[in-house]
Amino acid sequence: MHKLFAWIRGRRPRDPVAPAVSYLRYFTVMTTAPEFPSGMSAYPEQSQATIALVLGILSFLLIGILAPFAWLIGSNELAAIDAGRRSPDNRGTANAGRVLGIVGTALVIGIATLFMLAVVGVIQVS
């Protein structure tokens, strides 16, 4: 209907989509990732998610003393991912390492507490 009135008045009808298209062009330019020279990563720091996961698995299976380190490295990795310094592709790996570190730390504390109670004599081991 508004095209009809614009034609009657002798003016070209205004395109209602044009402002949205120009906004989308601006938004696309502003949100694209920066281009880096070949051989450089898109993120300034290398991921430590795999280290957190390996330490978490080792602490859960073999060496319990590594659990707090897995927890710490996993938490630091998640904070770096949230800050944009590291790739978000490894978020699940970092979270898995952190969770294994938490569980391993709880196991180490529980076993150490039971051992100390047995040594003190509160728990009778027969």
C-alpha positions, 0 to 999 in steps of 0.5 A: 500500500505504501508503494502505491502512495509513493508511486502516486506522489512520484517518488521511489518507494523506500526499501524497508530492508535496507537499514537492516542490511546495513546494520548486518554488514556493520555487525558482521564486520565487528564480530569476525575474528581477527586474521593472524599470519599463517603459523599463528594461533587465533588465541594468544595462549596454548591450551592446558586442558589435556594436561588437566585431564591427564593429571585428573585421570592419573590422580584418580587411578594411580597417584592421588597427590596429583588431584589438586593440581588437576583441579587447579589447572582445570579451573585456570583453563576454564577461566582463561577460556572465559576470558578469551585467551584460549580456545573454547574448543577444549572447554569439555576437556578442561571441565572433565580434568577439573571434575576428576581433580575434585573427586580425586582430592575428595578421595585423598582427603577421605583416605588420609582422614581414615588413615589418621583416625586409624593411627590415633586409635579412634577406629579399630582395625581388626 
